[in-house]
């Protein structure tokens, strides 16, 4: 079963306290999303570390309930 967009946003915001999240359903199927995440916590980190923070916030749901997530991360 696809993951609800609001649940994805909540998980990211819970895991990265200052995050602003924009979520786009890429395929209209509730299973393929793009997340644009802006957070002060990303300052000074490589893009890889930023993405790892997002994936850690989503946890084990990535690859299961959430099939595909395209990420764009940045510091404000």
C-alpha positions, 0 to 999 in steps of 0.5 A: 500500500502506498504511503500517505504524503502527509505521513512522509512530510511528518516523518521528515519534519519529526526527524529534522526539526527545522525542515521545510518540506515540499512533496510532489507526487511524480506519477500520480500513484502515491508511490513515487515522490520528489521531496524538496527539503530545506533545513538549517541542519544541512548547513556545512554538510555534503549532499550525501550527508543531507540525503542520509539525514532524510532517509534516516528520518523516513526509516525502514519505510523507504523501499517498502511502503515508500517505493521511490523518493527523489530528493533535493536538499539545501540549507536556507 
